[in-house]
Amino acid sequence: MTNSNGHHKACPLPVGWAACSLADAVTPGRPRGNPADFVGQPFIGLEHIEAHTTRMLGFVRAETMRSSGVQFSAGDVLYGRMRPYLNKVWLADRDGLCSGEFIVFPKTGALRGAFLKYRLNAQDFVTFTDHATTGDRPRADFADFGKFPVLVPPLAEQTRIADRIDELFTDLAAGVAALERVKRNLSRYRAAVLHAAVTGRLTEAWRKQNGPPDEPGPNLLERILTERRRQWEQRTRAKYARDGKQPPKNWRNRYPEPFQPGTLAHGAALPSLPDTWCWTTHDQVGDVQLGRQRAPEHHTGSHMRPYLRVANVYEDRIDTSDVLQMNFTPEEFETYELRHGDILLNEGQSMELVGRPAMYRGELPGGCFQNTLVRQRAITPLLPEYALIVCLAQFRAGRFRKIASITTSIAHLGAQRFAALEFPLPPVAEQEAIIDAVKEKLSLIDALTLEVQRGLARAARMRQSILKAAFEGKLVSQDPADEPASVLLERIKQQASEPTPKLNGPGHSANGTDQRRRGRPPGSRKAISETPGVAAVASPSVERRSRKAKAR
């Protein structure tokens, strides 16, 4: 193996092995092809290869593509040049076309495809290639990563190594699949616990044991609504006082009434709740506020404060490792200040993550929040921890996805839509019981999930350990009867020095550089069909047209 700089660590070469650069061992390059000539064959894009695993996830039919692609044959290795840290590598098991974002290594050279696939999948190669690229959309170039040093085993040993890796990885994959099943089941159990919590099923036995509450949900709601109005009047008076004005006559009539339950139900009846509960809305029981919008004029000022944005808010967790600042005037700070117990939800996110909630527990003293977040501040006597459980349950149930609006690839929760969303309200004592029961069950789920994640991490490390042993000659034994790799490399070098017919077709990329030309000019298919080693990957229709061209 190599270190992060791509240099071989000092160790004796296994018997029959040879050291060289990747470029000395393999040469990339396949011609481009017209999708119309590959009817019924697959087209492979970057999205069709799973990161880090060398697995194909799917494909589309080549004839559905508008632009030309790069041809490949069964046995070729496809390497995704875009964002090399994703390490998208695939050993082709069929012929077809692929995106120009792949570098195609034909099944020739000093490294067999099955061995090369795993060599490119090893972490030392990923690190080397990643360090050789820059930018927001880094692309690997063979001119750079072809310098990567490799140890080349004899061809026969390469086959034995690849076969052994296949065996070990098959066993490893079975264990990973089992862990992934447990992980999915834990996720479903989490959603089930949260759903039971906000429908009354989780505390059904508690209600029987404790009897009727002193203050049922409807009475509690009246008390919350009274407090809601009192807080509005207090804020309104303070604003008039700050502006040096007297409140106008009948100013209390301007009170904005909150959304009523069923606003988003579109005529459908809300699910039934326990008799001592009632339906309300996030707007009735909380102060819902969209965060402050970023703007150039806020980037500097005399009142700079840290703020949270969507990148900081995960499910039931706030990450303050990357916090930005902008200017909030004292008046704005009153509106956007974060307080312990505030619930923050992702306002703009992917459809799967929109509405992802977490409670602010003082992680960012003096902090505010941006308009990529919606804040829900529970109105006393509603318990903030229970409000968080409701938000978590609605997130897990996909309720936020159903009310979100889509703009391009971003889903927006919308402060008003969230405010109008239904909210199940139990008595305060039962809220406390729900909080305790959910904490107990989620703690167990969290502990089991952590163990699963550790198991998956161990499997990933084991995968790399297997590859490391393989490429140091420690996975299988050497056979002195195998032809030494040095002899093979010398033979390839001599063959490369011999003159060969030149390929004139467009898009032929022998060095892995980016070729973007579409289609072929007249005569290019003829050149391809006559070039040794390339006719084998040409489609039947290309060969037929080539023969017709010769006849003319």
Long-range contacts (C-beta under 8 A, 24 or more apart in sequence): 1-122, 1-124, 1-468, 1-471, 1-472, 2-124, 2-128, 2-148, 2-149, 3-124, 4-124, 4-127, 4-128, 4-131, 6-124, 6-128, 6-147, 6-148, 6-149, 7-149, 8-149, 8-151, 11-472, 13-151, 13-473, 14-151, 14-153, 14-472, 14-473, 14-478, 15-478, 15-480, 16-153, 16-154, 16-157, 16-478, 16-479, 16-480, 16-482, 16-483, 16-484, 16-485, 17-151, 17-152, 17-153, 17-154, 17-473, 17-478, 17-484, 17-485, 18-151, 18-152, 18-484, 18-485, 18-486, 18-489, 19-149, 19-150, 19-151, 19-152, 20-110, 20-149, 20-150, 20-152, 20-489, 21-146, 21-147, 21-148, 21-149, 21-150, 22-145, 22-146, 22-147, 22-148, 22-149, 22-150, 23-142, 23-146, 23-147, 24-110, 24-489, 24-493, 25-109, 25-110, 25-111, 25-150, 25-152, 25-489, 26-105, 26-108, 26-109, 26-110, 26-111, 26-116, 27-105, 27-106, 27-108, 27-109, 27-496, 27-510, 28-79, 28-103, 28-104, 28-105, 28-106, 28-142, 28-509, 28-510, 28-511, 28-512, 29-104, 29-106, 29-508, 29-509, 29-510, 29-511, 29-512, 30-70, 30-71, 30-72, 30-73, 30-76, 30-104, 30-106, 30-508, 30-509, 30-534, 30-537, 31-70, 31-71, 31-503, 31-505, 31-507, 31-508, 31-528, 31-534, 31-537, 32-68, 32-69, 32-70, 32-71, 32-100, 32-505, 32-506, 32-507, 32-508, 32-515, 32-517, 32-518, 32-520, 33-68, 33-69, 33-70, 33-71, 33-97, 33-539, 33-542, 34-68, 34-519, 34-520, 35-62, 35-63, 35-64, 35-65, 35-66, 35-67, 35-68, 35-69, 35-97, 36-63, 37-539, 37-541, 37-542, 38-62, 38-63, 38-69, 38-96, 38-97, 38-539, 39-63, 41-94, 41-95, 41-96, 41-97, 41-539, 42-94, 42-96, 42-97, 43-69, 43-96, 43-97, 43-98, 43-99, 44-72, 44-78, 44-90, 44-96, 44-97, 44-98, 44-99, 44-102, 45-98, 45-99, 45-101, 46-80, 46-82, 46-88, 46-99, 46-101, 46-102, 49-78, 49-80, 49-88, 49-89, 49-90, 50-88, 51-86, 51-87, 51-88, 52-86, 52-87, 52-121, 54-89, 54-90, 54-91, 54-117, 54-118, 54-121, 55-90, 56-90, 59-96, 62-96, 62-97, 65-97, 67-518, 68-97, 68-507, 68-517, 68-518, 68-519, 68-520, 69-97, 69-98, 69-99, 69-100, 70-97, 70-98, 70-99, 70-100, 70-102, 70-104, 70-507, 70-509, 70-515, 71-95, 71-96, 71-97, 71-104, 71-537, 71-538, 72-96, 72-97, 72-98, 72-102, 72-104, 72-537, 73-106, 73-107, 73-536, 73-537, 74-107, 75-107, 75-113, 76-104, 76-105, 76-106, 76-107, 76-113, 77-104, 77-105, 77-107, 77-113, 77-116, 77-117, 77-120, 78-102, 78-103, 78-104, 78-105, 79-103, 79-104, 79-105, 79-120, 79-140, 81-139, 81-140, 81-141, 81-512, 81-514, 82-137, 82-138, 82-139, 83-137, 83-138, 84-126, 84-129, 84-130, 84-133, 84-138, 84-139, 84-140, 84-145, 85-126, 85-130, 85-138, 87-120, 87-121, 87-126, 89-117, 89-120, 89-121, 90-117, 91-116, 91-117, 95-537, 100-507, 100-514, 100-515, 100-516, 101-139, 103-140, 103-142, 103-509, 103-512, 106-533, 108-533, 109-492, 110-152, 110-155, 110-485, 110-488, 110-489, 110-492, 111-150, 111-152, 111-158, 112-155, 112-158, 112-159, 112-162, 114-158, 114-159, 114-162, 114-163, 114-166, 115-153, 115-158, 115-159, 115-161, 115-162, 117-162, 118-161, 118-162, 118-165, 118-467, 118-470, 119-150, 119-471, 121-467, 122-464, 122-467, 122-468, 122-471, 123-464, 123-467, 124-468, 139-514, 141-512, 141-513, 141-514, 142-511, 142-512, 142-513, 143-511, 143-512, 143-513, 146-511, 146-512, 150-471, 151-471, 151-472, 151-473, 152-485, 152-488, 152-489, 153-473, 153-478, 153-485, 154-479, 154-482, 154-483, 154-484, 154-485, 154-488, 155-482, 155-483, 155-485, 155-488, 156-479, 156-482, 156-483, 157-476, 157-478, 157-479, 157-482, 160-476, 161-470, 161-475, 161-476, 164-470, 164-475, 164-476, 165-466, 165-467, 165-470, 165-475, 168-466, 169-463, 169-466, 172-459, 172-462, 172-463, 172-466, 175-455, 175-459, 176-456, 176-459, 179-452, 179-455, 179-456, 179-459, 180-456, 182-448, 182-452, 183-449, 183-452, 183-453, 183-456, 186-445, 186-448, 186-449, 186-452, 189-445, 190-396, 190-442, 190-445, 191-393, 191-396, 191-397, 193-438, 193-441, 193-442, 193-445, 194-389, 194-392, 194-393, 194-396, 194-397, 194-438, 195-393, 195-396, 195-397, 197-389, 197-393, 197-434, 197-437, 197-438, 198-389, 198-390, 198-393, 198-394, 198-424, 198-434, 199-271, 199-273, 199-424, 200-273, 200-274, 200-277, 200-424, 200-426, 202-434, 202-437, 202-438, 203-426, 203-430, 203-433, 203-434, 203-437, 204-274, 206-430, 206-433, 206-437, 207-274, 207-276, 207-430, 210-429, 212-276, 213-276, 213-427, 213-429, 213-430, 214-427, 214-429, 215-427, 215-428, 216-275, 216-276, 216-277, 216-278, 216-427, 217-273, 217-276, 217-277, 217-278, 217-425, 217-426, 217-427, 218-278, 220-381, 220-425, 220-427, 220-428, 221-278, 221-280, 221-284, 221-285, 221-425, 223-381, 224-280, 224-284, 224-285, 224-379, 224-380, 224-381, 224-382, 225-258, 225-284, 227-379, 227-380, 227-381, 228-258, 228-284, 228-285, 228-287, 228-379, 229-255, 231-287, 231-379, 232-256, 242-331, 258-283, 258-284, 258-419, 259-283, 259-284, 259-419, 259-420, 260-284, 261-422, 261-423, 262-422, 263-420, 264-403, 264-417, 264-420, 264-421, 264-422, 265-422, 270-422, 273-424, 274-426, 276-426, 276-427, 276-430, 277-424, 277-425, 277-426, 277-427, 277-430, 278-425, 279-422, 279-423, 279-424, 279-425, 280-422, 280-423, 280-424, 280-425, 281-419, 281-420, 281-421, 281-422, 281-423, 282-376, 282-418, 282-419, 282-420, 282-421, 282-423, 283-419, 283-420, 284-423, 285-378, 285-379, 285-382, 285-387, 285-423, 285-425, 286-343, 286-376, 286-377, 286-378, 286-379, 286-382, 286-387, 287-375, 287-376, 287-377, 287-379, 288-374, 288-375, 288-376, 288-415, 288-418, 288-419, 289-335, 289-336, 289-374, 289-375, 289-377, 289-415, 290-347, 290-371, 290-373, 290-374, 290-375, 290-415, 291-336, 291-347, 291-368, 291-369, 291-370, 291-371, 291-372, 291-373, 291-374, 291-375, 292-326, 292-328, 292-332, 292-335, 292-336, 292-368, 292-369, 292-370, 292-371, 293-370, 293-371, 294-326, 294-370, 294-371, 297-327, 298-326, 298-327, 298-328, 299-326, 299-327, 300-327, 301-326, 301-327, 301-329, 302-327, 303-327, 303-328, 303-329, 303-330, 303-333, 304-328, 305-333, 305-366, 305-367, 305-368, 306-364, 306-366, 306-367, 306-368, 307-336, 307-367, 307-368, 307-369, 307-370, 308-338, 308-344, 308-360, 308-364, 308-367, 308-368, 308-369, 308-370, 308-373, 309-369, 309-370, 309-372, 309-373, 310-346, 310-347, 310-348, 310-349, 310-370, 310-372, 310-373, 313-344, 313-345, 313-346, 313-356, 313-357, 313-358, 313-373, 314-356, 314-358, 315-356, 315-357, 315-358, 315-392, 315-395, 316-357, 316-358, 316-359, 316-388, 316-392, 317-358, 318-344, 318-358, 318-359, 318-360, 318-361, 318-363, 318-364, 320-363, 320-364, 323-364, 323-367, 328-368, 332-368, 333-368, 336-368, 336-369, 337-366, 337-367, 337-368, 338-364, 338-367, 338-368, 338-369, 338-375, 339-377, 341-377, 341-378, 341-384, 341-385, 342-375, 342-376, 342-377, 342-384, 343-375, 343-376, 343-377, 343-378, 343-384, 343-387, 343-388, 343-391, 344-369, 344-373, 344-374, 344-375, 345-373, 345-374, 345-375, 345-376, 345-391, 345-395, 345-400, 345-413, 345-418, 346-372, 346-373, 346-413, 347-371, 347-372, 347-373, 347-374, 347-412, 347-413, 347-414, 347-415, 348-372, 348-410, 348-411, 348-412, 348-413, 349-410, 349-411, 349-413, 350-409, 350-410, 350-411, 351-401, 351-404, 351-406, 351-411, 352-401, 354-400, 354-401, 354-404, 354-411, 354-412, 354-413, 355-391, 355-394, 355-395, 355-399, 355-400, 355-401, 355-404, 355-413, 355-418, 356-395, 357-388, 357-391, 357-392, 357-395, 358-388, 359-384, 359-385, 359-388, 374-413, 374-415, 374-418, 376-418, 381-428, 382-425, 382-431, 383-428, 383-431, 383-432, 383-435, 385-431, 385-435, 386-426, 386-431, 386-434, 386-435, 387-423, 389-434, 389-435, 389-438, 390-423, 390-424, 394-421, 500-532, 501-530, 501-531, 501-532, 503-527, 503-528, 503-531, 503-534, 523-549, 525-549, 526-550
